[in-house]
Amino acid sequence: MGSVGAKEVPVLLSPDGKRIDGRRLDELRPLKIVAGALHQADGSAFVEWGANKVMAAVYGPREVHPRHLQQNNKAIVQCKYNMAAFSVDERKRPGLDRRSQEISKVISEAFESVIFVEEYPRTSIDIYIEVLQANAGTRCAGVVAASVALADAGIPMVDLLPSVAVGKIGGAIALDLKKEEDNFGEADMPMALVPQSGRLVLLQMEGHMTAEELGRSLDLGVQGCRSIYEVMKQALRDRYQVGGGAAQEVGA
Ligand code: ADP
């Protein structure tokens, strides 16, 4: 442990380039996806990614509530991201806060740009993301889960949306930050990729990096998204080939 002021800061990178959990800089945490994990929703998916546990449920296209949000020429996409009170170390105050509103908004916009919304005018496609256990990167885990849930619901999209955060820890660019890396690192940049076109539909950034580091981060993130994409597709194949329920894993 090093120290900055009164705060104890963990050493995020060992001299041989290993991270606190033994990962290489370009290594994802273990990722497991179950498509169709819930019976009531039109589509659903459960994602375990490192210590994150995230459930997504999708309904629609269905009637718009509240009614005045209805659009005559397209479906609206409404995402609700929520962290359970028991999802973090200290109990999180339940309910809407600015952070979950922001995350719900950026995820809604990301999906609105890949769903064929013009095919379902005057309807709503509702995405619920429930974070049951959080360990950084929950918005990315939410996008991955929602994406598989949307496909499970049969909603036509340009493509699935793999998502991951890249960051800077101990001066190095690293893929898929875990909690300590997110808290004590220098930067955190979540992104979501349309794999077929290479288009980014979600890109946020907290912290500082140079332009050169930003370029390397984007490359590393795209590479990470492509690995995640394979796990997502396999989860859907398993659901529809063998009656569902089989989990897909990477890096376990
Ligand atoms: P993301 O989960 O997408 O990385 P943030 O960067 O905002 O989003 O949060 C990083 C992590 O910090 C979360 O995954 C969670 O582990 C923790 N965290 C976020 N909000 C809270 C909160 N209100 N109370 C405790 N921990 C939180």
Boltz pocket constraint, residues with backbone or C-beta under 6 A from the ligand:
constraints:
  - pocket:
      binder: B
      contacts: [[A, 87], [A, 88], [A, 89], [A, 90], [A, 91], [A, 92], [A, 93], [A, 99], [A, 134], [A, 135], [A, 136], [A, 137], [A, 138], [A, 139], [A, 140], [A, 179], [A, 182], [A, 188], [A, 190]]
      max_distance: 6.0
